């Protein structure tokens, strides 16, 4: 289970992407990087490892 605040941050950042892309804003790439970073963090902290099972 991922923390709700992290998922909220990702959701908010994704919702902003279409408007940023349409305006040609430099923040678009920054938001994409933030989304990638958050999802990577979730992946690494939530991925099941064999040593966690036993």
C-alpha positions in Angstrom: 0.0 0.0 0.0 1.4 3.4 -1.0 0.9 6.4 1.2 -2.2 8.4 0.2 -0.3 11.7 0.1 2.2 10.4 -2.4 -0.6 9.1 -4.6 -2.4 12.5 -4.3 0.8 14.3 -5.3 1.1 12.1 -8.4 -2.6 12.5 -9.3 -2.3 16.3 -9.0 0.8 16.4 -11.1 -0.7 14.2 -13.8 -3.8 16.4 -13.9 -1.7 19.5 -14.6 0.2 17.9 -17.5 -2.3 18.7 -20.3 -2.5 22.4 -19.5 1.3 22.7 -19.1 1.8 20.9 -22.5 -0.7 23.1 -24.2 1.0 26.2 -23.0 4.4 24.9 -23.9 5.5 25.5 -20.3 9.0 24.6 -19.1 7.3 23.1 -16.0 6.0 20.2 -18.1 9.3 18.3 -18.0 9.8 19.1 -14.3 6.3 17.7 -13.5 7.1 14.6 -15.6 10.3 14.1 -13.7 8.5 14.5 -10.4 5.9 11.9 -11.4 8.7 9.5 -12.4 10.5 10.0 -9.2 7.4 9.4 -7.1 6.4 6.3 -9.0 10.0 5.0 -8.8 9.9 5.5 -5.0 6.6 3.6 -4.7 7.9 0.8 -6.9 11.1 0.4 -4.8 9.3 0.6 -1.5 6.3 -1.6 -2.4 7.9 -4.3 -4.7 7.7 -7.6 -2.9 11.0 -9.3 -2.3 11.6 -12.9 -1.5 13.4 -12.1 1.8 10.3 -10.1 2.9 8.1 -13.2 2.6 10.0 -15.5 4.8 
